[in-house]
Amino acid sequence: MAKKIDLLDNLSRDNLLGLARYQAQKIERLQQENADLVARVEKLERQLAKNSTNSSKPPSSDGLKKPKPKSQRQKGKRKNGGQPGHEGKTLEQVETPDVIMRYEVDICGQCQADLSGTEPLRLIKRQVFDIPPIRLQVTEHQAELKVCACCQQTTRGEFPEDVSAPVQYGPNVLAHAAYLNSYHLIPLGRVREWFADCVGQGVSEATIEKAVNQLADAVAPALDVIYEGVTRSGVVHFDETGFRIDNRLAWLHTACTETLSYYVVHLKRGQEAMLDMGVLPNCRGWAVHDGLKAYFGFETVRHALCNAHHLRELEFVAEAYEATWAKDMQKLLRKMKKHDDDEDLSEELIQSLQADYDALIEQGFQAFPIQPRPPDHKGRLAQHPVTNLLIRLRDHRDAVLAFLHHPEVPFDNNLAERDLRMMKVKQKISGCFRTWQGAEVFVAVRTYLATARKQGMSMLQAAYLAFCGTPFIPAIPE
């Protein structure tokens, strides 16, 4: 009987141990699932909390819950409007007007005496600036056709080289068509309507499209010079954005300076596209960008990171995690920029600012430490997004603070972002490009016109010169 009881006790003990092991495994599995769900919820909450004011998301992605505008610019002490020393611009009378209309005085307004022979005391002038009615000017070219009395040979006069059809549009019409469509992003149908309303001649959509293609071909010599100028510049801004071509995602890359803009479309975003673009591999100066890893693969340039991106990312960290170090880092970066703008940076001040920068990075790591990789884990261990930001600010400190040591390096990469902004507007208007050739034509024309604008050249005049066979050739740095 005792042996039977011991056997039952052993069975009960084994069952309890098995149950305990099962429950421990289940608890461990549930804990892991809970941790995964918590991480997933946090990730989704971070995505929902991001908008155009605290991340690199465009304002168009904010939707109906668009946040109240919150500029990263700090409120200054100056009042709105023109500042002391600013030369105002206003409409002023000209010395030689095109049309003069004189209103004579023949009778005295008081006693009705005859004043027709009296010289005026002075003239009171008022000028009205207006656009005269626009109309097409038709120039007829006539070539004589003569028969030689001696040999009966027929000889015809030579037309100008650019007059090749019985009827055709001149370079000014073509320049307007390409300019309105390519630079102001007006669709073909509305450009046709503009011509119909303004000049009384509805230029066909096919003619407008042909004009844009002709302009892209005509500006090829200028594009070569722009490319050379960008690669020779001491500071070049780089950026890229998604560009839909033939219903697939492609990328628009830009490399620009204060006086030059250069665009290329490519199927890839990273290093392959940068190599094919050919600017980064041939640059020897500063490359200003947003920190995309592919840029750091080019060691022939010196890298500078966009601090406007960092300010937005730090804004999100401060909002989402109530991180005081992030707010303090924002204040420090703005303080650095102010000292740089005021040109009052001494070596002692730079060292002090960098020490504050390093201290805030350490504070950040205390709140978001780097997670060690487990022994059985292969590959790179994913870190918290805030930790990744801290790693970038630490490992690329020289690129983040390049503007402190080098006056020619800007604080941000806004120049490249401005060059891309209107290209995104083109996408919003047209949706996408139907063909790759159409996208390449568009960026070629934009490269030419945007550069002309930066160099103070009338874009319409630049387009006209290109159609005349003498495109505007931009100046490039020595």
C-alpha positions in Angstrom: 0.0 0.0 0.0 2.9 2.4 0.9 4.6 1.7 -2.5 1.3 2.5 -4.3 1.1 5.9 -2.5 4.7 6.7 -3.3 4.1 5.9 -6.9 1.1 8.3 -7.0 3.2 11.0 -5.2 5.9 10.6 -7.9 3.3 10.9 -10.7 1.8 14.0 -9.1 5.3 15.5 -8.7 6.2 14.7 -12.3 2.9 16.2 -13.5 3.4 19.3 -11.4 7.0 19.8 -12.7 5.8 19.3 -16.3 3.0 21.8 -15.7 5.4 24.3 -14.2 7.8 24.0 -17.1 4.9 24.4 -19.6 3.6 27.5 -17.7 7.1 28.9 -17.6 7.5 28.5 -21.3 4.1 30.0 -21.9 4.9 33.0 -19.7 8.2 33.5 -21.5 6.4 33.3 -24.9 3.7 35.7 -23.7 6.3 38.1 -22.4 8.0 38.1 -25.7 4.8 38.6 -27.6 3.9 41.4 -25.2 7.3 43.1 -25.8 6.9 42.8 -29.5 3.4 44.3 -29.3 4.6 47.1 -27.1 7.4 47.8 -29.6 4.9 47.7 -32.5 2.5 50.1 -30.8 5.3 52.5 -30.0 6.4 52.4 -33.6 2.9 53.1 -34.9 2.5 55.9 -32.4 5.8 57.4 -33.5 4.5 57.3 -37.1 1.2 59.0 -36.2 3.0 61.6 -34.1 5.3 62.6 -37.0 4.3 65.5 -39.2 6.0 68.2 -41.3 7.1 70.2 -38.3 9.0 67.4 -36.5 10.3 65.2 -39.3 11.2 65.2 -42.9 7.7 64.5 -44.0 6.4 67.0 -46.6 3.5 69.3 -45.6 1.3 67.6 -48.1 1.4 64.4 -46.0 -0.2 66.1 -43.0 -3.7 65.7 -44.4 -6.7 67.2 -42.6 -4.9 67.1 -39.3 -2.5 69.7 -40.5 -0.7 71.0 -37.4 -0.4 74.7 -36.6 2.6 76.2 -38.5 5.6 76.1 -36.3 8.7 77.5 -38.0 12.2 76.5 -36.8 13.2 80.1 -37.1 13.5 82.0 -33.9 11.5 85.2 -33.4 13.8 88.1 -33.8 13.9 91.5 -32.2 13.3 93.5 -35.4 9.9 94.7 -36.4 8.1 93.5 -39.5 8.7 95.3 -42.8 11.8 97.0 -44.3 14.8 97.3 -42.1 17.1 100.4 -41.7 19.4 100.7 -44.7 17.1 98.6 -46.9 16.6 100.2 -50.4 13.0 100.1 -51.2 11.5 99.3 -54.6 8.5 101.1 -55.9 7.0 102.1 -59.2 8.7 105.3 -60.4 8.0 107.6 -63.4 10.3 107.2 -66.4 12.0 110.0 -68.3 10.9 108.9 -71.8 7.4 107.4 -71.8 6.2 105.5 -74.9 3.0 107.5 -75.4 2.3 111.1 -74.2 -1.3 112.4 -74.0 -1.6 116.1 -73.2 -4.7 117.6 -71.8 -4.7 121.3 -72.8 -6.5 124.2 -71.1 -8.3 126.4 -73.5 -10.7 128.3 -71.2 -10.3 129.7 -67.7 -12.3 127.7 -65.2 -13.1 130.9 -63.3 -14.0 133.7 -65.8 -14.2 131.6 -69.0 -11.4 133.7 -70.7 -9.6 132.3 -73.7 -6.3 130.6 -72.7 -5.5 128.9 -76.0 -2.5 131.2 -76.6 -1.2 131.2 -73.0 2.0 129.2 -72.2 1.4 126.6 -69.4 3.0 127.4 -66.1 4.1 123.8 -65.7 3.0 120.3 -66.6 1.6 117.9 -64.0 2.6 114.4 -65.0 0.9 111.1 -64.2 2.1 107.8 -65.7 0.1 104.6 -66.2 2.1 101.4 -66.7 0.2 98.9 -68.7 0.7 96.0 -71.2 -0.4 96.8 -74.7 -2.6 94.2 -76.5 -0.5 91.2 -77.4 -0.8 89.9 -81.0 1.3 87.7 -83.2 3.5 89.5 -85.6 3.6 87.8 -88.9 6.8 88.2 -91.0 6.7 87.0 -94.6 9.9 85.9 -96.1 10.0 86.1 -99.9 12.7 84.4 -102.0 13.0 85.4 -105.6 12.9 82.8 -108.3 14.6 83.8 -111.5 15.3 82.0 -114.8 18.6 82.7 -116.5 18.2 84.1 -120.1 21.5 82.5 -121.1 21.2 78.9 -119.8 17.6 78.8 -118.8 18.7 77.6 -115.3 16.3 78.5 -112.5 17.8 80.1 -109.3 16.0 80.7 -106.0 16.9 83.2 -103.3 18.1 81.7 -100.0 15.8 81.7 -97.1 17.3 82.1 -93.6 18.3 78.7 -92.1 15.7 78.8 -89.4 12.9 79.5 -91.9 12.2 76.0 -93.3 8.4 75.7 -93.8 5.6 77.6 -95.5 4.2 78.6 -92.1 5.9 78.2 -88.7 6.2 79.7 -85.3 9.2 81.9 -84.5 11.6 81.5 -81.5 9.7 83.9 -79.3 6.5 81.8 -79.5 8.4 78.6 -78.9 10.3 80.2 -76.0 7.1 81.3 -74.3 5.5 77.8 -74.8 8.5 75.9 -73.3 8.9 78.5 -70.5 5.3 78.3 -69.4 5.2 74.5 -69.5 8.6 73.6 -68.1 9.3 76.3 -65.6 5.8 77.4 -64.4 4.5 73.8 -64.8 1.4 74.9 -66.7 -0.1 71.8 -68.4 -0.2 71.7 -72.2 -3.9 72.3 -72.5 -3.7 75.4 -70.3 -0.7 76.8 -72.2 -2.7 76.4 -75.4 -5.6 78.4 -73.7 -3.2 81.1 -72.6 -2.0 81.6 -76.2 -5.6 81.6 -77.4 -6.7 84.2 -74.8 -3.6 86.4 -74.9 -2.4 86.4 -78.5 -5.5 85.1 -80.3 -3.7 82.0 -81.6 -4.2 78.7 -79.9 -0.9 76.9 -80.3 -1.5 73.2 -80.4 -0.4 70.9 -77.6 1.8 68.9 -80.0 3.6 72.2 -80.9 4.2 73.0 -77.3 5.6 69.6 -76.5 7.8 69.8 -79.6 9.1 73.2 -78.4 10.1 71.7 -75.0 11.9 68.9 -76.8 13.7 71.3 -79.1 14.8 73.4 -76.1 16.2 70.4 -74.3 18.3 69.6 -77.4 19.4 73.2 -77.9 20.7 73.7 -74.3 23.1 70.7 -74.3 26.2 72.9 -74.5 25.0 74.8 -71.4 24.3 71.6 -69.5 27.9 70.5 -70.0 29.2 73.7 -68.6 26.8 73.5 -65.6 28.0 70.0 -64.8 31.6 71.2 -65.0 30.9 74.1 -62.8 29.1 72.0 -60.1 32.0 69.6 -59.9 34.5 72.4 -59.6 32.6 74.2 -56.8 33.9 74.3 -53.3 30.5 73.7 -51.7 27.9 71.5 -53.4 24.4 70.7 -52.0 23.0 67.2 -52.7 19.5 65.8 -52.3 17.1 63.4 -53.9 13.3 62.8 -54.0 10.9 60.2 -55.4 9.9 60.8 -59.0 7.2 58.6 -60.6 8.0 57.7 -64.2 5.9 55.3 -66.2 3.9 54.2 -63.1 7.1 53.2 -61.2 9.2 54.8 -58.6 12.3 56.5 -59.8 14.5 59.2 -58.2 15.3 62.8 -59.0 18.8 63.8 -57.9 20.1 67.3 -57.6 23.5 68.8 -57.2 23.5 72.6 -56.8 25.3 75.7 -55.7 24.2 79.3 -55.2 24.6 79.9 -58.9 24.1 76.5 -60.5 21.4 73.8 -60.6 21.9 70.3 -62.0 19.3 67.6 -62.1 19.4 63.9 -63.1 16.7 61.2 -63.0 17.7 57.6 -62.1 16.0 54.4 -61.2 18.1 54.1 -58.0 18.5 56.4 -55.0 21.8 55.3 -53.5 25.5 55.0 -54.5 24.8 53.5 -58.0 22.8 56.6 -59.0 25.4 58.9 -57.5 28.1 57.3 -59.5 26.1 57.5 -62.7 25.3 61.1 -62.0 29.0 61.7 -62.0 29.1 64.8 -59.7 30.1 63.3 -56.3 32.9 61.1 -57.7 34.5 64.2 -59.3 34.0 66.7 -56.5 36.9 67.7 -54.2 35.2 70.2 -52.0 32.3 70.1 -49.4 29.2 67.9 -50.0 26.2 69.1 -48.0 23.5 66.5 -47.6 21.0 64.9 -45.2 23.1 62.0 -44.0 21.9 59.3 -46.3 24.5 56.5 -45.8 25.3 56.2 -49.6 26.9 59.7 -49.5 29.5 58.7 -47.0 30.8 56.1 -49.5 32.6 59.0 -51.3 35.8 59.8 -49.5 37.1 62.4 -51.9 34.7 65.0 -50.5 34.3 66.5 -47.1 30.9 65.9 -45.7 28.6 68.5 -44.0 25.2 67.4 -42.6 21.9 69.4 -42.8 21.1 70.7 -39.3 17.6 71.7 -40.3 16.9 67.9 -40.4 18.4 67.5 -37.0 16.3 70.3 -35.5 13.1 68.6 -36.8 14.2 65.2 -35.5 15.1 66.7 -32.1 11.7 68.4 -32.0 10.0 65.0 -32.4 12.2 63.5 -29.7 11.3 66.3 -27.3 7.6 66.0 -28.1 7.3 62.2 -28.1 9.6 61.4 -25.2 9.7 64.6 -23.2 13.5 64.6 -23.5 15.0 67.7 -22.1 18.3 67.0 -23.6 16.7 67.2 -27.1 15.3 70.6 -26.4 18.7 71.7 -25.0 20.4 70.4 -28.2 18.0 72.4 -30.3 18.9 75.5 -28.4 22.6 74.8 -28.6 22.5 74.3 -32.4 20.6 77.5 -32.8 23.1 79.3 -30.6 25.9 78.0 -32.7 24.2 79.2 -35.9 23.6 82.7 -34.4 27.3 83.0 -33.4 28.2 81.8 -36.9 25.9 84.4 -38.5 27.3 87.2 -36.4 30.8 86.1 -37.2 31.9 86.3 -33.5 33.3 82.7 -33.2 36.6 82.4 -31.4 38.6 79.2 -30.9 37.8 79.2 -27.2 34.1 79.7 -27.9 34.1 76.9 -30.5 35.7 74.5 -28.0 33.2 75.5 -25.3 30.2 74.9 -27.7 31.6 71.5 -28.7 32.0 70.5 -25.1 28.3 71.4 -24.5 27.5 69.3 -27.6 29.3 66.3 -26.3 27.8 66.6 -22.9 24.2 66.6 -24.3 25.0 63.5 -26.5 26.1 61.7 -23.3 22.8 62.7 -21.6 20.9 61.3 -24.6 22.7 58.0 -24.4 21.9 57.7 -20.7 18.2 57.8 -21.6 18.5 55.8 -24.8 21.6 53.6 -24.4 23.0 51.4 -27.2 21.7 47.9 -26.8 24.5 45.3 -26.7 24.3 42.5 -29.3 23.5 39.1 -27.8 26.2 36.4 -28.3 23.8 34.3 -30.5 22.7 37.3 -32.6 24.0 37.5 -36.1 24.3 40.8 -38.0 23.6 44.3 -36.8 21.3 44.7 -33.9 18.4 47.2 -34.5 18.6 50.1 -32.1 15.9 52.5 -31.0 15.3 55.4 -33.5 16.5 58.0 -30.9 19.6 55.9 -30.3 20.3 55.9 -34.0 20.0 59.7 -34.1 22.4 60.0 -31.2 24.9 57.6 -32.9 24.8 59.8 -36.0 25.3 63.0 -34.0 28.2 61.4 -32.2 30.0 59.6 -35.0 29.6 62.4 -37.5 30.2 65.3 -35.2 32.7 67.0 -37.5 30.1 66.9 -40.4 27.3 68.2 -38.1 29.4 71.1 -36.8 31.3 71.8 -40.0 29.7 75.2 -40.3 31.4 76.3 -37.0 34.9 75.8 -38.4 34.4 76.6 -42.0 32.6 79.9 -42.9 31.9 78.7 -46.5 29.8 75.7 -45.2 26.1 76.5 -44.5 24.1 75.4 -41.5 21.6 73.5 -43.5 20.9 71.9 -46.9 17.9 74.2 -47.7 19.4 75.2 -51.0 19.0 71.7 -52.4 15.5 71.3 -50.9 14.4 74.6 -52.5 15.7 73.3 -55.9 13.6 70.2 -55.5 10.4 71.8 -54.1 9.0 72.8 -57.5 9.8 69.5 -58.9 7.4 67.9 -56.4 4.8 70.5 -57.4 5.2 69.1 -61.0 4.4 65.7 -59.7 1.3 66.9 -57.9 0.1 68.6 -61.1 0.8 65.8 -63.5 0.9 62.7 -61.3 3.8 61.2 -63.1 5.8 61.2 -66.3 4.5 58.8 -68.9 7.9 58.1 -70.4 11.5 58.2 -69.3 12.4 60.5 -72.2 9.8 63.0 -71.1 11.3 63.1 -67.6 14.8 63.6 -69.0 13.7 66.4 -71.3 12.0 68.1 -68.3 15.0 68.0 -66.0 17.3 69.2 -68.8 15.2 72.2 -69.4 14.8 72.9 -65.7 18.6 72.6 -65.2 19.1 75.3 -67.9 16.3 77.7 -66.8 16.9 77.3 -63.0 20.6 78.1 -63.5 19.8 81.1 -65.7 17.5 82.4 -63.0 20.2 82.0 -60.3 22.6 84.0 -62.5 20.3 86.9 -62.9 19.4 86.0 -66.5 15.8 86.3 -67.7 14.6 82.8 -68.2 12.4 83.8 -71.1 15.4 85.5 -72.7 17.5 82.4 -72.0 14.9 80.2 -73.7 14.7 82.6 -76.7 18.5 82.5 -77.1 18.5 78.8 -77.1 15.9 78.6 -79.9 18.1 81.1 -81.8 21.0 78.7 -81.6 23.0 80.7 -79.1 22.1 79.3 -75.6 23.0 81.2 -72.5 26.3 79.8 -71.2 26.5 80.3 -67.4 29.5 81.5 -65.5 31.3 78.9 -63.5 33.9 79.2 -60.6 37.5 79.4 -61.5 
